[in-house]
Amino acid sequence: MGNIKWIFVLFSILAAASLMGIAISISEGSLLIAVFSLICLFITMGYGFKTKKKYREEGKL
């Protein structure tokens, strides 16, 4: 547990912020912000999974 990968913490915070952006935009009724937040979520999750695969192949996980 003492071995924290801070890049993954950053990815999870960004993904959570994107999900909050989607929820806020739905409550406000803004389709543009919802689409933007959804795109940010896909990009963040994609980079997170790509980084995790790279770390796993290098034996860092």
N, C-alpha and C positions, 0 to 999 in steps of 0.2 A: 504494500500500500504506500510505501514511502517513495515509490517510483512514479511520479506524476509526469505525464507528457502534456506540457502546457499548450501545445498546438491543438490538441484534441479538446481541451477545455475551451479554447477560443472558438473552435468550430461549433461546439455545442451551444455556447452563449449566442453566437451569431444566428444559429438555426432557431433557437428559442425566441430571439428578437424578431426574426422573420415571421414566426408563427404568431407572435403577439401583434405584429403589423397587420397580418391577415385578419385577425380577430377585431382589431380596432377599425380597420377599413370596412369590414362588414357592418359593424355597429354604426359607423358614420355614413354608410351607403356609398362609398367611393370605390368604384370598380377599378379605376386606374391604380390606386395605391394597393389594392388587393392583388392585381396582376404583377405589379412591381415586387411586392413582398413574396409572391409565389416564385417568381424568377430568382430572386435572391436566395430563397430557401433551396431551390434545386441546385444552384451554383455552389452554395455552401456545403450541402450534403454531398454533392459530387466530388468536390475537392477533399472533403473529409474522408470519404471512402477511398479515393485515389491515394491519399497520403497514408491511410492505414494499410493499404495493400503494399505500398512501397516500404513502409517500416517493417511489415511482416516478411517481405522478401529479403530485406537486409538483416533480418534477425534481431531487430531492435525491440520487438514486442515479445 
